[in-house]
Amino acid sequence: LAHHLRALGVRPHTPVGVLLDRGPNLLAAFLGVWKAGASYVPIDPSYPAERIASMLETAGAAFAVTQEAYGERFGGFT
């Protein structure tokens, strides 16, 4: 994941949204974001799309890691 994020243009200290259900994939995502040198913005799956968009905009996140079921909540995010 870290190499993929770097290939997408994530650089050190870049905020990356992370919206995943609790479990091993969430931990792997956090570690991948850290290994890429970025910082993560934890997003709870129960948040409405408007709140998610506001959080990502406030944090300046241009990238997000999520699972297919939540992909529609991100609109134009990668």
All heavy atoms as a GROMACS GRO file, in nm:
protein
  584
    1LEU      N    1   0.083  -0.119   0.000
    1LEU     CA    2   0.000   0.000   0.000
    1LEU      C    3   0.087   0.125   0.000
    1LEU      O    4   0.057   0.221  -0.070
    1LEU     CB    5  -0.095   0.000   0.121
    1LEU     CG    6  -0.184   0.122   0.133
    1LEU    CD1    7  -0.275   0.138   0.012
    1LEU    CD2    8  -0.267   0.113   0.260
    2ALA      N    9   0.194   0.124   0.075
    2ALA     CA   10   0.283   0.240   0.081
    2ALA      C   11   0.339   0.272  -0.057
    2ALA      O   12   0.341   0.388  -0.099
    2ALA     CB   13   0.396   0.216   0.180
    3HIS      N   14   0.382   0.170  -0.130
    3HIS     CA   15   0.438   0.192  -0.263
    3HIS      C   16   0.330   0.243  -0.359
    3HIS      O   17   0.357   0.328  -0.443
    3HIS     CB   18   0.501   0.064  -0.318
    3HIS     CG   19   0.620   0.020  -0.240
    3HIS    ND1   20   0.742   0.084  -0.248
    3HIS    CD2   21   0.637  -0.080  -0.151
    3HIS    CE1   22   0.829   0.025  -0.168
    3HIS    NE2   23   0.767  -0.075  -0.106
    4HIS      N   24   0.209   0.192  -0.346
    4HIS     CA   25   0.099   0.237  -0.430
    4HIS      C   26   0.066   0.383  -0.402
    4HIS      O   27   0.045   0.462  -0.494
    4HIS     CB   28  -0.024   0.148  -0.409
    4HIS     CG   29  -0.140   0.186  -0.494
    4HIS    ND1   30  -0.141   0.168  -0.630
    4HIS    CD2   31  -0.259   0.241  -0.462
    4HIS    CE1   32  -0.256   0.211  -0.679
    4HIS    NE2   33  -0.330   0.256  -0.579
    5LEU      N   34   0.062   0.420  -0.275
    5LEU     CA   35   0.034   0.559  -0.239
    5LEU      C   36   0.142   0.651  -0.294
    5LEU      O   37   0.113   0.759  -0.347
    5LEU     CB   38   0.022   0.574  -0.087
    5LEU     CG   39  -0.103   0.514  -0.024
    5LEU    CD1   40  -0.091   0.516   0.129
    5LEU    CD2   41  -0.228   0.587  -0.068
    6ARG      N   42   0.267   0.610  -0.282
    6ARG     CA   43   0.379   0.690  -0.335
    6ARG      C   44   0.366   0.707  -0.486
    6ARG      O   45   0.390   0.814  -0.540
    6ARG     CB   46   0.513   0.626  -0.301
    6ARG     CG   47   0.556   0.642  -0.158
    6ARG     CD   48   0.582   0.790  -0.133
    6ARG     NE   49   0.641   0.811  -0.004
    6ARG     CZ   50   0.766   0.849   0.015
    6ARG    NH1   51   0.845   0.872  -0.087
    6ARG    NH2   52   0.810   0.868   0.136
    7ALA      N   53   0.327   0.598  -0.555
    7ALA     CA   54   0.311   0.604  -0.701
    7ALA      C   55   0.198   0.700  -0.741
    7ALA      O   56   0.202   0.761  -0.847
    7ALA     CB   57   0.283   0.465  -0.757
    8LEU      N   58   0.098   0.713  -0.654
    8LEU     CA   59  -0.013   0.806  -0.681
    8LEU      C   60   0.024   0.951  -0.654
    8LEU      O   61  -0.049   1.041  -0.692
    8LEU     CB   62  -0.134   0.768  -0.594
    8LEU     CG   63  -0.207   0.640  -0.633
    8LEU    CD1   64  -0.314   0.608  -0.528
    8LEU    CD2   65  -0.268   0.652  -0.771
    9GLY      N   66   0.136   0.973  -0.587
    9GLY     CA   67   0.179   1.110  -0.561
    9GLY      C   68   0.176   1.150  -0.415
    9GLY      O   69   0.196   1.266  -0.382
   10VAL      N   70   0.151   1.056  -0.326
   10VAL     CA   71   0.152   1.087  -0.182
   10VAL      C   72   0.295   1.111  -0.140
   10VAL      O   73   0.385   1.032  -0.169
   10VAL     CB   74   0.088   0.972  -0.101
   10VAL    CG1   75   0.107   0.993   0.047
   10VAL    CG2   76  -0.059   0.959  -0.134
   11ARG      N   77   0.318   1.222  -0.076
   11ARG     CA   78   0.452   1.259  -0.028
   11ARG      C   79   0.450   1.271   0.124
   11ARG      O   80   0.344   1.272   0.185
   11ARG     CB   81   0.494   1.392  -0.091
   11ARG     CG   82   0.506   1.386  -0.242
   11ARG     CD   83   0.621   1.294  -0.282
   11ARG     NE   84   0.624   1.269  -0.425
   11ARG     CZ   85   0.607   1.151  -0.481
   11ARG    NH1   86   0.584   1.044  -0.408
   11ARG    NH2   87   0.613   1.135  -0.611
   12PRO      N   88   0.565   1.284   0.187
   12PRO     CA   89   0.568   1.296   0.333
   12PRO      C   90   0.476   1.407   0.383
   12PRO      O   91   0.467   1.514   0.323
   12PRO     CB   92   0.715   1.328   0.363
   12PRO     CG   93   0.788   1.260   0.251
   12PRO     CD   94   0.700   1.279   0.131
   13HIS      N   95   0.405   1.375   0.487
   13HIS     CA   96   0.313   1.465   0.557
   13HIS      C   97   0.186   1.494   0.479
   13HIS      O   98   0.109   1.582   0.517
   13HIS     CB   99   0.383   1.594   0.599
   13HIS     CG  100   0.510   1.572   0.673
   13HIS    ND1  101   0.513   1.516   0.798
   13HIS    CD2  102   0.638   1.593   0.637
   13HIS    CE1  103   0.638   1.505   0.838
   13HIS    NE2  104   0.717   1.551   0.742
   14THR      N  105   0.163   1.425   0.369
   14THR     CA  106   0.038   1.440   0.295
   14THR      C  107  -0.074   1.374   0.374
   14THR      O  108  -0.062   1.259   0.413
   14THR     CB  109   0.047   1.371   0.156
   14THR    OG1  110   0.154   1.428   0.083
   14THR    CG2  111  -0.082   1.383   0.080
   15PRO      N  112  -0.185   1.444   0.400
   15PRO     CA  113  -0.297   1.379   0.469
   15PRO      C  114  -0.370   1.282   0.376
   15PRO      O  115  -0.396   1.313   0.260
   15PRO     CB  116  -0.389   1.494   0.508
   15PRO     CG  117  -0.330   1.619   0.455
   15PRO     CD  118  -0.207   1.586   0.379
   16VAL      N  119  -0.399   1.163   0.428
   16VAL     CA  120  -0.470   1.060   0.354
   16VAL      C  121  -0.589   1.015   0.439
   16VAL      O  122  -0.571   0.973   0.552
   16VAL     CB  123  -0.379   0.938   0.324
   16VAL    CG1  124  -0.456   0.827   0.257
   16VAL    CG2  125  -0.260   0.980   0.240
   17GLY      N  126  -0.710   1.026   0.384
   17GLY     CA  127  -0.828   0.979   0.455
   17GLY      C  128  -0.830   0.827   0.458
   17GLY      O  129  -0.796   0.762   0.360
   18VAL      N  130  -0.870   0.770   0.572
   18VAL     CA  131  -0.880   0.625   0.586
   18VAL      C  132  -1.019   0.593   0.639
   18VAL      O  133  -1.052   0.626   0.754
   18VAL     CB  134  -0.772   0.567   0.680
   18VAL    CG1  135  -0.791   0.417   0.696
   18VAL    CG2  136  -0.633   0.597   0.627
   19LEU      N  137  -1.104   0.531   0.556
   19LEU     CA  138  -1.238   0.492   0.596
   19LEU      C  139  -1.252   0.343   0.569
   19LEU      O  140  -1.272   0.300   0.455
   19LEU     CB  141  -1.343   0.570   0.515
   19LEU     CG  142  -1.487   0.552   0.561
   19LEU    CD1  143  -1.569   0.673   0.522
   19LEU    CD2  144  -1.551   0.426   0.513
   20LEU      N  145  -1.235   0.265   0.673
   20LEU     CA  146  -1.246   0.119   0.666
   20LEU      C  147  -1.316   0.069   0.792
   20LEU      O  148  -1.311   0.134   0.896
   20LEU     CB  149  -1.108   0.055   0.657
   20LEU     CG  150  -1.026   0.082   0.532
   20LEU    CD1  151  -0.883   0.036   0.551
   20LEU    CD2  152  -1.088   0.011   0.413
   21ASP      N  153  -1.378  -0.048   0.781
   21ASP     CA  154  -1.433  -0.112   0.900
   21ASP      C  155  -1.318  -0.157   0.989
   21ASP      O  156  -1.206  -0.182   0.941
   21ASP     CB  157  -1.518  -0.234   0.861
   21ASP     CG  158  -1.645  -0.194   0.789
   21ASP    OD1  159  -1.706  -0.090   0.828
   21ASP    OD2  160  -1.685  -0.265   0.695
   22ARG      N  161  -1.344  -0.165   1.117
   22ARG     CA  162  -1.239  -0.212   1.208
   22ARG      C  163  -1.199  -0.354   1.175
   22ARG      O  164  -1.282  -0.438   1.145
   22ARG     CB  165  -1.290  -0.205   1.352
   22ARG     CG  166  -1.306  -0.064   1.399
   22ARG     CD  167  -1.348  -0.059   1.541
   22ARG     NE  168  -1.365   0.081   1.580
   22ARG     CZ  169  -1.399   0.119   1.700
   22ARG    NH1  170  -1.422   0.031   1.793
   22ARG    NH2  171  -1.412   0.247   1.725
   23GLY      N  172  -1.068  -0.377   1.181
   23GLY     CA  173  -1.017  -0.510   1.152
   23GLY      C  174  -0.875  -0.501   1.099
   23GLY      O  175  -0.813  -0.394   1.099
   24PRO      N  176  -0.823  -0.613   1.050
   24PRO     CA  177  -0.685  -0.617   1.002
   24PRO      C  178  -0.658  -0.520   0.886
   24PRO      O  179  -0.549  -0.465   0.876
   24PRO     CB  180  -0.666  -0.762   0.957
   24PRO     CG  181  -0.772  -0.839   1.025
   24PRO     CD  182  -0.886  -0.745   1.048
   25ASN      N  183  -0.756  -0.499   0.798
   25ASN     CA  184  -0.734  -0.407   0.686
   25ASN      C  185  -0.714  -0.264   0.733
   25ASN      O  186  -0.638  -0.189   0.672
   25ASN     CB  187  -0.849  -0.414   0.587
   25ASN     CG  188  -0.853  -0.544   0.511
   25ASN    OD1  189  -0.752  -0.612   0.499
   25ASN    ND2  190  -0.968  -0.580   0.460
   26LEU      N  191  -0.781  -0.226   0.840
   26LEU     CA  192  -0.765  -0.092   0.895
   26LEU      C  193  -0.623  -0.073   0.947
   26LEU      O  194  -0.558   0.028   0.918
   26LEU     CB  195  -0.867  -0.066   1.006
   26LEU     CG  196  -0.860   0.070   1.075
   26LEU    CD1  197  -0.890   0.182   0.975
   26LEU    CD2  198  -0.959   0.076   1.190
   27LEU      N  199  -0.574  -0.172   1.020
   27LEU     CA  200  -0.437  -0.163   1.071
   27LEU      C  201  -0.335  -0.161   0.957
   27LEU      O  202  -0.238  -0.084   0.961
   27LEU     CB  203  -0.408  -0.281   1.165
   27LEU     CG  204  -0.489  -0.283   1.294
   27LEU    CD1  205  -0.462  -0.410   1.371
   27LEU    CD2  206  -0.458  -0.162   1.378
   28ALA      N  207  -0.358  -0.243   0.856
   28ALA     CA  208  -0.266  -0.245   0.741
   28ALA      C  209  -0.268  -0.110   0.670
   28ALA      O  210  -0.163  -0.063   0.624
   28ALA     CB  211  -0.306  -0.357   0.646
   29ALA      N  212  -0.384  -0.048   0.659
   29ALA     CA  213  -0.393   0.083   0.594
   29ALA      C  214  -0.316   0.188   0.672
   29ALA      O  215  -0.243   0.269   0.614
   29ALA     CB  216  -0.539   0.125   0.578
   30PHE      N  217  -0.333   0.189   0.805
   30PHE     CA  218  -0.258   0.285   0.888
   30PHE      C  219  -0.108   0.265   0.869
   30PHE      O  220  -0.034   0.362   0.851
   30PHE     CB  221  -0.295   0.270   1.036
   30PHE     CG  222  -0.430   0.322   1.072
   30PHE    CD1  223  -0.494   0.273   1.183
   30PHE    CD2  224  -0.494   0.420   0.997
   30PHE    CE1  225  -0.619   0.322   1.220
   30PHE    CE2  226  -0.619   0.468   1.031
   30PHE     CZ  227  -0.682   0.419   1.144
   31LEU      N  228  -0.063   0.141   0.872
   31LEU     CA  229   0.080   0.114   0.856
   31LEU      C  230   0.129   0.153   0.717
   31LEU      O  231   0.239   0.207   0.702
   31LEU     CB  232   0.110  -0.034   0.884
   31LEU     CG  233   0.093  -0.077   1.030
   31LEU    CD1  234   0.108  -0.229   1.041
   31LEU    CD2  235   0.192  -0.006   1.119
   32GLY      N  236   0.048   0.127   0.614
   32GLY     CA  237   0.086   0.165   0.479
   32GLY      C  238   0.098   0.315   0.462
   32GLY      O  239   0.191   0.365   0.398
   33VAL      N  240   0.004   0.388   0.521
   33VAL     CA  241   0.009   0.534   0.514
   33VAL      C  242   0.132   0.585   0.587
   33VAL      O  243   0.204   0.673   0.538
   33VAL     CB  244  -0.121   0.596   0.572
   33VAL    CG1  245  -0.108   0.747   0.588
   33VAL    CG2  246  -0.241   0.563   0.483
   34TRP      N  247   0.158   0.531   0.704
   34TRP     CA  248   0.277   0.572   0.780
   34TRP      C  249   0.405   0.542   0.703
   34TRP      O  250   0.497   0.623   0.698
   34TRP     CB  251   0.283   0.502   0.915
   34TRP     CG  252   0.181   0.549   1.013
   34TRP    CD1  253   0.118   0.670   1.016
   34TRP    CD2  254   0.129   0.475   1.121
   34TRP    NE1  255   0.029   0.673   1.121
   34TRP    CE2  256   0.034   0.556   1.188
   34TRP    CE3  257   0.152   0.346   1.170
   34TRP    CZ2  258  -0.036   0.514   1.299
   34TRP    CZ3  259   0.082   0.305   1.281
   34TRP    CH2  260  -0.010   0.387   1.345
   35LYS      N  261   0.412   0.421   0.644
   35LYS     CA  262   0.532   0.382   0.570
   35LYS      C  263   0.555   0.473   0.450
   35LYS      O  264   0.669   0.499   0.411
   35LYS     CB  265   0.523   0.237   0.525
   35LYS     CG  266   0.651   0.187   0.463
   35LYS     CD  267   0.647   0.039   0.434
   35LYS     CE  268   0.778  -0.004   0.372
   35LYS     NZ  269   0.781  -0.145   0.342
   36ALA      N  270   0.446   0.524   0.392
   36ALA     CA  271   0.458   0.618   0.281
   36ALA      C  272   0.503   0.756   0.329
   36ALA      O  273   0.532   0.843   0.249
   36ALA     CB  274   0.325   0.630   0.206
   37GLY      N  275   0.507   0.775   0.461
   37GLY     CA  276   0.549   0.903   0.517
   37GLY      C  277   0.435   1.002   0.532
   37GLY      O  278   0.456   1.116   0.570
   38ALA      N  279   0.315   0.958   0.502
   38ALA     CA  280   0.198   1.046   0.507
   38ALA      C  281   0.134   1.041   0.646
   38ALA      O  282   0.176   0.965   0.733
   38ALA     CB  283   0.098   1.003   0.401
   39SER      N  284   0.034   1.124   0.665
   39SER     CA  285  -0.044   1.120   0.788
   39SER      C  286  -0.186   1.077   0.752
   39SER      O  287  -0.233   1.103   0.642
   39SER     CB  288  -0.045   1.257   0.856
   39SER     OG  289  -0.098   1.355   0.768
   40TYR      N  290  -0.253   1.008   0.844
   40TYR     CA  291  -0.386   0.960   0.813
   40TYR      C  292  -0.492   1.043   0.883
   40TYR      O  293  -0.469   1.101   0.989
   40TYR     CB  294  -0.402   0.812   0.847
   40TYR     CG  295  -0.399   0.780   0.994
   40TYR    CD1  296  -0.517   0.784   1.070
   40TYR    CD2  297  -0.282   0.746   1.058
   40TYR    CE1  298  -0.516   0.755   1.205
   40TYR    CE2  299  -0.280   0.716   1.193
   40TYR     CZ  300  -0.398   0.721   1.266
   40TYR     OH  301  -0.396   0.693   1.399
   41VAL      N  302  -0.609   1.050   0.819
   41VAL     CA  303  -0.726   1.115   0.875
   41VAL      C  304  -0.827   1.003   0.897
   41VAL      O  305  -0.886   0.953   0.802
   41VAL     CB  306  -0.783   1.221   0.778
   41VAL    CG1  307  -0.908   1.286   0.838
   41VAL    CG2  308  -0.678   1.324   0.743
   42PRO      N  309  -0.846   0.958   1.023
   42PRO     CA  310  -0.939   0.847   1.046
   42PRO      C  311  -1.084   0.893   1.029
   42PRO      O  312  -1.124   0.997   1.081
   42PRO     CB  313  -0.911   0.808   1.192
   42PRO     CG  314  -0.857   0.932   1.254
   42PRO     CD  315  -0.784   1.006   1.146
   43ILE      N  316  -1.160   0.817   0.952
   43ILE     CA  317  -1.299   0.850   0.924
   43ILE      C  318  -1.386   0.731   0.961
   43ILE      O  319  -1.362   0.619   0.914
   43ILE     CB  320  -1.318   0.886   0.775
   43ILE    CG1  321  -1.225   1.000   0.737
   43ILE    CG2  322  -1.462   0.921   0.746
   43ILE    CD1  323  -1.216   1.025   0.589
   44ASP      N  324  -1.485   0.754   1.043
   44ASP     CA  325  -1.577   0.649   1.086
   44ASP      C  326  -1.676   0.618   0.975
   44ASP      O  327  -1.733   0.710   0.917
   44ASP     CB  328  -1.651   0.695   1.212
   44ASP     CG  329  -1.725   0.581   1.279
   44ASP    OD1  330  -1.820   0.530   1.218
   44ASP    OD2  331  -1.688   0.545   1.392
   45PRO      N  332  -1.700   0.490   0.943
   45PRO     CA  333  -1.794   0.455   0.837
   45PRO      C  334  -1.938   0.503   0.863
   45PRO      O  335  -2.016   0.513   0.769
   45PRO     CB  336  -1.790   0.302   0.834
   45PRO     CG  337  -1.658   0.266   0.890
   45PRO     CD  338  -1.629   0.372   0.994
   46SER      N  339  -1.971   0.536   0.985
   46SER     CA  340  -2.107   0.581   1.014
   46SER      C  341  -2.129   0.729   0.982
   46SER      O  342  -2.242   0.776   0.985
   46SER     CB  343  -2.141   0.556   1.162
   46SER     OG  344  -2.063   0.639   1.245
   47TYR      N  345  -2.024   0.802   0.949
   47TYR     CA  346  -2.038   0.945   0.918
   47TYR      C  347  -2.111   0.964   0.786
   47TYR      O  348  -2.087   0.890   0.690
   47TYR     CB  349  -1.901   1.013   0.908
   47TYR     CG  350  -1.824   1.024   1.037
   47TYR    CD1  351  -1.690   1.054   1.034
   47TYR    CD2  352  -1.883   1.006   1.160
   47TYR    CE1  353  -1.615   1.066   1.150
   47TYR    CE2  354  -1.810   1.017   1.277
   47TYR     CZ  355  -1.677   1.047   1.272
   47TYR     OH  356  -1.605   1.059   1.387
   48PRO      N  357  -2.195   1.066   0.778
   48PRO     CA  358  -2.261   1.097   0.649
   48PRO      C  359  -2.160   1.154   0.549
   48PRO      O  360  -2.055   1.207   0.587
   48PRO     CB  361  -2.368   1.200   0.686
   48PRO     CG  362  -2.325   1.257   0.816
   48PRO     CD  363  -2.241   1.153   0.885
   49ALA      N  364  -2.192   1.145   0.420
   49ALA     CA  365  -2.102   1.189   0.314
   49ALA      C  366  -2.062   1.335   0.330
   49ALA      O  367  -1.947   1.372   0.302
   49ALA     CB  368  -2.166   1.166   0.178
   50GLU      N  369  -2.152   1.421   0.375
   50GLU     CA  370  -2.121   1.563   0.391
   50GLU      C  371  -2.012   1.584   0.496
   50GLU      O  372  -1.925   1.668   0.480
   50GLU     CB  373  -2.246   1.643   0.430
   50GLU     CG  374  -2.355   1.642   0.325
   50GLU     CD  375  -2.439   1.515   0.328
   50GLU    OE1  376  -2.449   1.448   0.435
   50GLU    OE2  377  -2.494   1.479   0.222
   51ARG      N  378  -2.021   1.509   0.605
   51ARG     CA  379  -1.920   1.522   0.711
   51ARG      C  380  -1.784   1.471   0.662
   51ARG      O  381  -1.680   1.530   0.691
   51ARG     CB  382  -1.962   1.446   0.836
   51ARG     CG  383  -1.865   1.464   0.949
   51ARG     CD  384  -1.919   1.416   1.079
   51ARG     NE  385  -1.823   1.441   1.185
   51ARG     CZ  386  -1.836   1.396   1.307
   51ARG    NH1  387  -1.941   1.326   1.341
   51ARG    NH2  388  -1.744   1.422   1.398
   52ILE      N  389  -1.786   1.361   0.588
   52ILE     CA  390  -1.661   1.307   0.534
   52ILE      C  391  -1.595   1.410   0.442
   52ILE      O  392  -1.475   1.436   0.453
   52ILE     CB  393  -1.687   1.175   0.458
   52ILE    CG1  394  -1.731   1.067   0.557
   52ILE    CG2  395  -1.565   1.131   0.379
   52ILE    CD1  396  -1.783   0.940   0.492
   53ALA      N  397  -1.674   1.470   0.353
   53ALA     CA  398  -1.620   1.570   0.261
   53ALA      C  399  -1.563   1.689   0.338
   53ALA      O  400  -1.456   1.740   0.304
   53ALA     CB  401  -1.729   1.617   0.165
   54SER      N  402  -1.632   1.731   0.443
   54SER     CA  403  -1.584   1.844   0.524
   54SER      C  404  -1.453   1.810   0.595
   54SER      O  405  -1.360   1.891   0.598
   54SER     CB  406  -1.690   1.883   0.626
   54SER     OG  407  -1.641   1.982   0.712
   55MET      N  408  -1.444   1.689   0.649
   55MET     CA  409  -1.322   1.647   0.719
   55MET      C  410  -1.203   1.643   0.622
   55MET      O  411  -1.094   1.690   0.655
   55MET     CB  412  -1.341   1.509   0.782
   55MET     CG  413  -1.434   1.509   0.900
   55MET     SD  414  -1.466   1.342   0.960
   55MET     CE  415  -1.305   1.297   1.024
   56LEU      N  416  -1.225   1.586   0.505
   56LEU     CA  417  -1.116   1.576   0.407
   56LEU      C  418  -1.074   1.712   0.356
   56LEU      O  419  -0.955   1.738   0.338
   56LEU     CB  420  -1.158   1.485   0.292
   56LEU     CG  421  -1.181   1.338   0.329
   56LEU    CD1  422  -1.238   1.262   0.211
   56LEU    CD2  423  -1.052   1.273   0.378
   57GLU      N  424  -1.170   1.801   0.336
   57GLU     CA  425  -1.137   1.936   0.291
   57GLU      C  426  -1.060   2.012   0.398
   57GLU      O  427  -0.959   2.078   0.369
   57GLU     CB  428  -1.264   2.011   0.255
   57GLU     CG  429  -1.239   2.149   0.200
   57GLU     CD  430  -1.366   2.222   0.163
   57GLU    OE1  431  -1.471   2.158   0.148
   57GLU    OE2  432  -1.360   2.345   0.150
   58THR      N  433  -1.105   2.003   0.522
   58THR     CA  434  -1.037   2.071   0.632
   58THR      C  435  -0.894   2.020   0.649
   58THR      O  436  -0.802   2.099   0.672
   58THR     CB  437  -1.115   2.053   0.763
   58THR    OG1  438  -1.247   2.107   0.745
   58THR    CG2  439  -1.047   2.121   0.879
   59ALA      N  440  -0.876   1.889   0.634
   59ALA     CA  441  -0.743   1.830   0.650
   59ALA      C  442  -0.655   1.853   0.527
   59ALA      O  443  -0.533   1.837   0.535
   59ALA     CB  444  -0.756   1.680   0.676
   60GLY      N  445  -0.715   1.887   0.415
   60GLY     CA  446  -0.638   1.904   0.293
   60GLY      C  447  -0.602   1.773   0.227
   60GLY      O  448  -0.504   1.764   0.154
   61ALA      N  449  -0.682   1.669   0.253
   61ALA     CA  450  -0.654   1.537   0.198
   61ALA      C  451  -0.698   1.528   0.053
   61ALA      O  452  -0.811   1.562   0.019
   61ALA     CB  453  -0.725   1.429   0.281
   62ALA      N  454  -0.610   1.484  -0.033
   62ALA     CA  455  -0.642   1.464  -0.174
   62ALA      C  456  -0.654   1.315  -0.207
   62ALA      O  457  -0.688   1.280  -0.318
   62ALA     CB  458  -0.536   1.528  -0.261
   63PHE      N  459  -0.624   1.230  -0.109
   63PHE     CA  460  -0.628   1.086  -0.128
   63PHE      C  461  -0.706   1.021  -0.015
   63PHE      O  462  -0.710   1.074   0.096
   63PHE     CB  463  -0.486   1.027  -0.130
   63PHE     CG  464  -0.399   1.083  -0.238
   63PHE    CD1  465  -0.318   1.193  -0.214
   63PHE    CD2  466  -0.399   1.028  -0.364
   63PHE    CE1  467  -0.238   1.246  -0.313
   63PHE    CE2  468  -0.320   1.080  -0.465
   63PHE     CZ  469  -0.239   1.190  -0.439
   64ALA      N  470  -0.764   0.904  -0.045
   64ALA     CA  471  -0.837   0.830   0.058
   64ALA      C  472  -0.819   0.680   0.033
   64ALA      O  473  -0.811   0.636  -0.081
   64ALA     CB  474  -0.985   0.866   0.056
   65VAL      N  475  -0.814   0.606   0.143
   65VAL     CA  476  -0.810   0.460   0.137
   65VAL      C  477  -0.941   0.411   0.195
   65VAL      O  478  -0.980   0.449   0.306
   65VAL     CB  479  -0.692   0.404   0.221
   65VAL    CG1  480  -0.695   0.252   0.222
   65VAL    CG2  481  -0.560   0.457   0.170
   66THR      N  482  -1.012   0.328   0.119
   66THR     CA  483  -1.140   0.278   0.165
   66THR      C  484  -1.166   0.142   0.102
   66THR      O  485  -1.082   0.089   0.029
   66THR     CB  486  -1.254   0.378   0.132
   66THR    OG1  487  -1.373   0.336   0.200
   66THR    CG2  488  -1.278   0.389  -0.016
   67GLN      N  489  -1.282   0.087   0.130
   67GLN     CA  490  -1.322  -0.038   0.068
   67GLN      C  491  -1.434  -0.009  -0.030
   67GLN      O  492  -1.495   0.097  -0.027
   67GLN     CB  493  -1.363  -0.141   0.173
   67GLN     CG  494  -1.475  -0.096   0.265
   67GLN     CD  495  -1.481  -0.180   0.390
   67GLN    OE1  496  -1.382  -0.192   0.462
   67GLN    NE2  497  -1.596  -0.238   0.416
   68GLU      N  498  -1.458  -0.102  -0.119
   68GLU     CA  499  -1.552  -0.081  -0.229
   68GLU      C  500  -1.690  -0.035  -0.181
   68GLU      O  501  -1.752   0.051  -0.243
   68GLU     CB  502  -1.566  -0.210  -0.310
   68GLU     CG  503  -1.638  -0.192  -0.440
   68GLU     CD  504  -1.632  -0.318  -0.525
   68GLU    OE1  505  -1.542  -0.401  -0.506
   68GLU    OE2  506  -1.721  -0.332  -0.610
   69ALA      N  507  -1.737  -0.087  -0.070
   69ALA     CA  508  -1.870  -0.053  -0.020
   69ALA      C  509  -1.884   0.094   0.016
   69ALA      O  510  -1.995   0.148   0.015
   69ALA     CB  511  -1.902  -0.139   0.102
   70TYR      N  512  -1.775   0.162   0.048
   70TYR     CA  513  -1.780   0.302   0.088
   70TYR      C  514  -1.727   0.398  -0.018
   70TYR      O  515  -1.719   0.517   0.004
   70TYR     CB  516  -1.700   0.324   0.217
   70TYR     CG  517  -1.747   0.240   0.333
   70TYR    CD1  518  -1.659   0.160   0.404
   70TYR    CD2  519  -1.881   0.240   0.371
   70TYR    CE1  520  -1.702   0.083   0.511
   70TYR    CE2  521  -1.924   0.163   0.478
   70TYR     CZ  522  -1.834   0.085   0.547
   70TYR     OH  523  -1.878   0.010   0.652
   71GLY      N  524  -1.690   0.347  -0.133
   71GLY     CA  525  -1.629   0.428  -0.238
   71GLY      C  526  -1.713   0.545  -0.284
   71GLY      O  527  -1.659   0.652  -0.313
   72GLU      N  528  -1.844   0.532  -0.287
   72GLU     CA  529  -1.930   0.640  -0.335
   72GLU      C  530  -1.932   0.760  -0.242
   72GLU      O  531  -1.972   0.869  -0.282
   72GLU     CB  532  -2.074   0.589  -0.357
   72GLU     CG  533  -2.155   0.570  -0.230
   72GLU     CD  534  -2.123   0.442  -0.152
   72GLU    OE1  535  -2.051   0.355  -0.202
   72GLU    OE2  536  -2.170   0.430  -0.038
   73ARG      N  537  -1.886   0.745  -0.121
   73ARG     CA  538  -1.885   0.856  -0.025
   73ARG      C  539  -1.775   0.957  -0.052
   73ARG      O  540  -1.773   1.064   0.008
   73ARG     CB  541  -1.869   0.804   0.117
   73ARG     CG  542  -1.984   0.717   0.160
   73ARG     CD  543  -1.970   0.682   0.303
   73ARG     NE  544  -2.074   0.590   0.342
   73ARG     CZ  545  -2.103   0.563   0.466
   73ARG    NH1  546  -2.037   0.623   0.563
   73ARG    NH2  547  -2.199   0.480   0.495
   74PHE      N  548  -1.682   0.924  -0.141
   74PHE     CA  549  -1.567   1.009  -0.163
   74PHE      C  550  -1.572   1.092  -0.290
   74PHE      O  551  -1.489   1.179  -0.309
   74PHE     CB  552  -1.438   0.925  -0.164
   74PHE     CG  553  -1.403   0.875  -0.028
   74PHE    CD1  554  -1.437   0.748   0.011
   74PHE    CD2  555  -1.336   0.956   0.061
   74PHE    CE1  556  -1.405   0.701   0.136
   74PHE    CE2  557  -1.303   0.911   0.187
   74PHE     CZ  558  -1.337   0.783   0.224
   75GLY      N  559  -1.664   1.069  -0.377
   75GLY     CA  560  -1.676   1.149  -0.497
   75GLY      C  561  -1.548   1.151  -0.579
   75GLY      O  562  -1.507   1.052  -0.635
   76GLY      N  563  -1.478   1.264  -0.584
   76GLY     CA  564  -1.361   1.283  -0.667
   76GLY      C  565  -1.229   1.241  -0.605
   76GLY      O  566  -1.124   1.266  -0.662
   77PHE      N  567  -1.231   1.178  -0.489
   77PHE     CA  568  -1.105   1.141  -0.425
   77PHE      C  569  -1.052   1.014  -0.485
   77PHE      O  570  -1.123   0.930  -0.537
   77PHE     CB  571  -1.124   1.121  -0.273
   77PHE     CG  572  -1.132   1.251  -0.201
   77PHE    CD1  573  -1.254   1.314  -0.182
   77PHE    CD2  574  -1.019   1.312  -0.154
   77PHE    CE1  575  -1.262   1.434  -0.116
   77PHE    CE2  576  -1.025   1.433  -0.087
   77PHE     CZ  577  -1.148   1.493  -0.069
   78THR      N  578  -0.919   0.996  -0.479
   78THR     CA  579  -0.850   0.880  -0.532
   78THR      C  580  -0.844   0.770  -0.426
   78THR      O  581  -0.808   0.796  -0.316
   78THR     CB  582  -0.706   0.918  -0.572
   78THR    OG1  583  -0.713   1.025  -0.665
   78THR    CG2  584  -0.635   0.803  -0.634
   0.00000   0.00000   0.00000
